[in-house]
């Protein structure tokens, strides 16, 4: 039954051009070029845990000491006293997708009366409990520093290995001669490490700093992994490398700007954020739709016969474009507020706890956050 389902799913009429079979692009010593091996898609999963372990070591033994030397504090808020009734109400409110940032007035009155507490005591407990879940500034700095370093490495490595590749300068080469295009060892590593990184983000997202766009990012990571996996199986790695390279560029500056904000380097943060905004718009709303998607939608049908998987790939690419448009709107909101305030206030990508810190007594507002990735 499993074999039948797999054969049905990986139907050659769906995933390959006409008159092409899986046997034609199966790797082997008798083939003229080195084809992609679909079994290698399992490698990024254990590699993802290697990256998570590496991240843990680098954050604890490199970024954390560096952050402390910059004066970033690792202090955590005072713990709220254990009150089961209040804890149950807190957990219930937390399930409402962060829309309810504080107990309602009716809840406060009912809880205060039931527990023989004043309304002020209930409010104070709530603020302490919310702050208790908030990660320290140093933790957030380390997370952003790790991502910044990885994106810098990935982009630099991508430029290095693609510089002499013909499809970087002539995108038509992504389709000419398809599907009989060989993969070199440098491209193999680029794909494996990039896939492993997005697998690691998918796993670590459940214990990293909680973001308000948690599910958008989850969809983004899964769409990126699906694109990488399907393009690898179908030997479309050339266009895949261009998508990876394009997405890594702006993400470097996003993570750097957030890290600079946590380190209180406000002017540096403003400069980096400005560069990021320009790069994001140019790459995600300029080059990506008018170069990459235009190529896959207009040029590809002119150069090779179409097949069903073509529409699957384009749909995933357009899904990423939709996410880019949503995040661009959030970026522009942050930029607008930064211009009005004279600086970029708050966290570019604030966690839910950052917002909830603003109690009814607080007049500090945290702007909406934006995200990258890029993932892809």
C-alpha positions in Angstrom: 0.0 0.0 0.0 2.8 2.4 0.9 4.6 1.6 -2.3 1.4 2.3 -4.3 0.9 5.6 -2.6 4.5 6.7 -3.2 4.4 5.6 -6.9 1.1 7.5 -7.3 2.5 10.7 -5.6 5.8 10.6 -7.6 4.1 10.0 -10.9 6.5 10.8 -13.7 3.7 12.5 -15.6 3.4 15.0 -12.8 7.0 15.7 -11.7 9.0 15.3 -14.9 8.9 16.8 -18.5 7.3 14.7 -21.2 9.3 11.7 -22.4 11.4 11.7 -19.2 11.5 9.0 -16.6 13.0 8.7 -13.1 15.4 6.2 -14.5 16.7 8.9 -16.9 17.8 11.2 -14.1 18.8 8.5 -11.6 22.4 9.0 -10.4 24.8 6.3 -11.5 28.4 5.7 -12.8 27.1 5.2 -16.3 25.5 8.7 -16.5 27.1 11.6 -18.4 26.3 14.1 -15.6 26.0 13.7 -11.8 22.2 13.8 -11.1 20.6 14.7 -7.7 19.9 11.8 -5.4 16.5 12.1 -3.7 17.8 10.0 -0.8 20.1 12.9 0.1 17.0 14.9 1.3 17.2 12.9 4.5 20.6 14.4 5.3 19.4 17.9 6.3 17.3 16.5 9.2 20.2 15.2 11.3 22.2 18.2 10.1 19.5 20.5 11.5 20.2 19.1 15.0 23.9 19.6 14.4 23.2 23.3 13.6 21.0 23.6 16.7 23.9 22.2 18.9 26.4 24.5 17.1 24.1 27.4 17.7 23.8 26.6 21.4 27.6 26.5 21.8 28.2 29.7 19.8 25.4 31.6 21.7 26.6 30.5 25.1 30.4 30.8 24.6 30.7 33.6 22.1 27.6 35.7 21.6 26.6 35.8 25.3 30.1 37.0 26.6 30.2 39.5 23.7 26.8 40.8 24.5 27.7 41.2 28.2 30.8 43.1 27.2 28.5 45.5 25.3 26.5 46.1 28.5 23.5 43.9 27.6 21.8 42.6 30.7 20.8 39.0 31.3 18.4 39.8 34.1 15.0 38.2 34.4 12.0 39.7 35.9 10.9 38.8 39.5 8.8 35.7 39.6 5.1 36.1 40.4 3.9 34.3 43.5 2.2 30.9 42.8 -1.6 31.4 42.9 -3.4 28.5 41.2 -6.6 30.4 40.3 -4.7 33.3 38.8 -2.4 30.9 36.9 -5.3 29.1 35.4 -6.8 32.4 34.2 -3.5 33.4 32.8 -3.0 30.2 30.9 -6.6 30.6 29.5 -5.9 34.1 28.3 -2.6 33.0 26.7 -4.5 30.7 24.4 -6.4 33.6 22.7 -3.5 34.2 20.2 -2.2 37.2 22.1 -5.4 39.3 21.3 -6.1 39.7 25.0 -3.1 41.4 26.5 -4.6 41.8 30.0 -7.4 40.5 32.2 -10.7 42.1 31.4 -12.2 44.4 34.0 -14.8 41.7 34.8 -12.2 39.1 35.2 -10.2 41.3 37.6 -13.2 42.1 39.7 -14.3 38.4 39.8 -10.8 37.1 40.6 -10.2 39.8 43.3 -13.5 39.0 45.0 -12.9 35.2 44.8 -9.3 35.3 46.1 -9.9 38.1 48.6 -7.4 40.3 46.9 -7.6 43.9 45.7 -7.9 44.7 42.0 -4.5 46.3 42.1 -2.9 43.1 43.5 -4.4 41.1 40.7 -3.1 43.6 38.1 0.3 43.5 39.6 0.4 39.7 39.7 -0.5 39.7 36.0 2.3 42.1 35.0 4.8 40.0 37.0 3.6 36.8 35.4 3.8 38.2 31.9 7.3 39.5 32.5 8.3 36.1 33.9 7.8 34.6 30.4 9.7 37.3 28.7 13.2 36.3 27.5 16.1 38.5 28.6 17.6 41.0 26.2 20.7 39.0 26.1 18.8 35.9 24.9 17.2 37.8 22.1 20.5 39.4 21.2 22.2 36.0 20.9 19.4 34.6 18.8 19.6 37.5 16.3 23.4 37.4 16.2 23.3 33.7 15.3 20.9 34.3 12.5 22.9 37.2 11.2 26.1 35.2 11.2 24.4 32.3 9.4 22.8 34.5 6.7 26.2 36.3 6.2 27.9 32.9 5.7 25.2 31.5 3.5 25.1 34.6 1.2 28.9 34.8 1.0 29.2 31.1 0.2 26.4 31.4 -2.3 28.1 34.3 -4.1 31.4 32.5 -4.0 30.1 29.2 -5.6 27.7 30.8 -8.1 30.1 33.5 -9.4 31.4 31.2 -12.1 28.1 29.5 -12.8 26.5 30.5 -16.1 22.9 30.6 -14.8 23.8 33.4 -12.3 24.4 35.7 -15.3 22.0 34.2 -17.8 18.9 32.8 -16.0 17.8 31.0 -19.2 20.5 28.5 -18.5 18.3 27.3 -15.6 16.1 25.7 -18.3 18.3 25.1 -21.3 19.3 21.4 -21.3 16.9 20.6 -18.4 16.5 18.0 -16.8 20.0 16.7 -17.8 21.9 19.3 -15.6 24.5 17.9 -13.3 25.1 19.0 -9.7 28.6 19.8 -8.4 29.8 19.3 -4.8 29.6 23.0 -3.9 26.0 23.2 -5.0 25.3 20.0 -3.1 26.6 21.5 0.1 24.8 24.8 -0.5 21.5 22.9 -0.8 22.1 20.5 2.2 23.2 23.2 4.6 20.4 25.6 3.6 17.8 22.9 3.9 19.2 21.9 7.3 19.0 25.6 8.5 15.3 25.9 7.6 14.6 22.5 9.3 16.4 23.8 12.4 14.3 27.0 12.4 11.2 24.9 12.0 12.2 22.9 15.1 13.6 25.7 17.2 10.7 28.0 16.5 8.8 26.2 19.2 11.2 27.2 22.0 12.7 30.4 20.6 11.5 33.9 21.4 7.8 33.7 20.6 6.8 35.9 17.7 3.4 37.3 16.8 3.8 36.0 13.2 4.6 32.5 14.5 2.3 30.7 12.1 3.3 32.9 9.1 6.9 31.9 9.7 6.0 28.3 10.2 4.2 28.3 6.8 7.2 30.2 5.3 9.7 27.6 6.6 7.6 24.7 5.3 7.1 26.3 1.9 10.9 26.9 1.7 11.7 23.3 2.6 9.1 22.1 0.1 10.6 24.2 -2.6 14.1 23.0 -1.8 13.0 19.4 -1.7 10.9 19.3 -4.8 13.4 21.3 -6.8 16.1 18.9 -5.7 14.2 15.8 -6.7 13.2 17.2 -10.0 16.7 18.5 -10.8 15.6 22.2 -10.7 18.5 23.1 -8.4 19.7 25.9 -10.6 16.7 28.2 -10.1 16.7 27.0 -6.5 20.1 28.4 -5.8 19.1 31.8 -7.2 16.1 31.9 -4.9 18.3 31.1 -1.9 20.9 33.7 -2.8 18.3 36.4 -3.3 16.6 35.8 0.1 19.7 35.7 2.2 20.8 39.2 1.2 18.4 41.4 3.1 18.1 39.0 6.1 21.7 39.8 7.1 20.8 43.4 7.8 17.5 42.6 9.5 19.1 40.5 12.1 22.0 42.9 12.5 19.6 45.8 13.1 17.8 43.9 15.8 21.0 42.9 17.5 22.2 46.5 17.4 18.9 47.6 18.9 19.3 45.2 21.8 22.9 46.5 22.3 21.6 50.1 22.5 23.5 51.2 19.4 20.6 53.3 18.2 22.3 55.2 15.4 23.9 52.1 14.0 20.5 50.3 14.2 18.8 53.1 12.3 21.4 53.0 9.5 21.3 49.2 9.2 17.5 49.2 9.3 17.4 51.8 6.4 19.8 49.6 4.4 17.6 46.5 5.2 14.4 48.3 4.1 15.9 49.3 0.7 17.4 45.9 0.1 14.2 44.1 1.1 12.0 46.1 -1.3 14.6 45.8 -4.1 15.1 42.1 -3.7 11.7 40.8 -2.4 9.4 43.1 -4.4 11.7 43.9 -7.3 14.1 41.2 -8.4 12.1 38.3 -7.0 8.8 38.9 -8.8 10.2 40.6 -11.9 13.2 38.4 -12.4 12.7 35.1 -10.7 8.9 34.6 -11.0 8.9 36.2 -14.4 11.5 33.8 -15.5 9.7 30.7 -14.2 6.4 31.9 -15.6 7.3 33.5 -18.9 10.7 32.3 -20.0 10.5 28.7 -18.9 7.5 27.8 -21.1 9.4 29.2 -24.1 12.5 27.0 -23.4 11.1 23.6 -22.3 7.8 21.7 -22.4 5.6 22.3 -19.4 4.5 19.6 -16.9 2.3 19.5 -13.8 5.1 20.1 -11.3 5.8 23.5 -13.0 2.5 24.8 -11.6 3.3 23.4 -8.1 6.7 25.2 -8.1 5.2 28.5 -9.3 2.4 28.3 -6.7 5.0 27.9 -3.9 7.0 30.8 -5.3 3.9 33.0 -5.4 3.1 31.9 -1.8 6.4 33.3 -0.8 5.7 36.5 -2.7 2.4 36.9 -0.8 4.3 36.6 2.5 6.8 39.1 1.3 4.0 41.6 0.6 2.6 41.1 4.1 6.0 41.6 5.7 6.7 44.6 3.5 3.7 46.3 4.9 4.9 45.7 8.4 8.4 47.0 7.5 6.9 50.2 6.1 4.9 50.6 9.3 8.0 50.3 11.4 9.9 52.8 9.1 7.0 55.3 9.3 6.9 55.2 13.0 10.7 55.4 13.1 10.7 58.6 11.0 8.0 60.2 13.2 9.9 59.3 16.4 13.3 60.2 15.1 14.6 56.7 15.7 13.4 53.1 15.5 11.7 52.4 18.7 11.1 49.0 20.2 12.0 45.7 18.7 11.8 45.4 14.9 10.4 42.0 15.5 9.0 42.1 19.0 7.9 39.0 20.9 4.4 38.8 22.3 5.8 39.5 25.7 7.3 42.8 24.6 3.9 44.0 23.8 2.3 42.7 26.9 4.8 44.6 29.0 2.9 47.7 28.2 0.4 47.5 30.9 -2.6 49.8 31.1 -0.5 52.0 33.3 2.3 52.2 30.7 2.4 54.8 27.9 5.2 53.2 25.9 4.2 51.7 22.6 6.0 49.0 20.7 5.7 49.2 16.9 4.7 46.2 14.9 7.4 43.8 13.9 8.5 42.4 10.7 10.1 39.2 9.7 12.5 37.7 7.1 12.6 34.2 6.3 13.6 33.0 4.9 13.4 32.0 4.6 12.2 30.8 1.2 
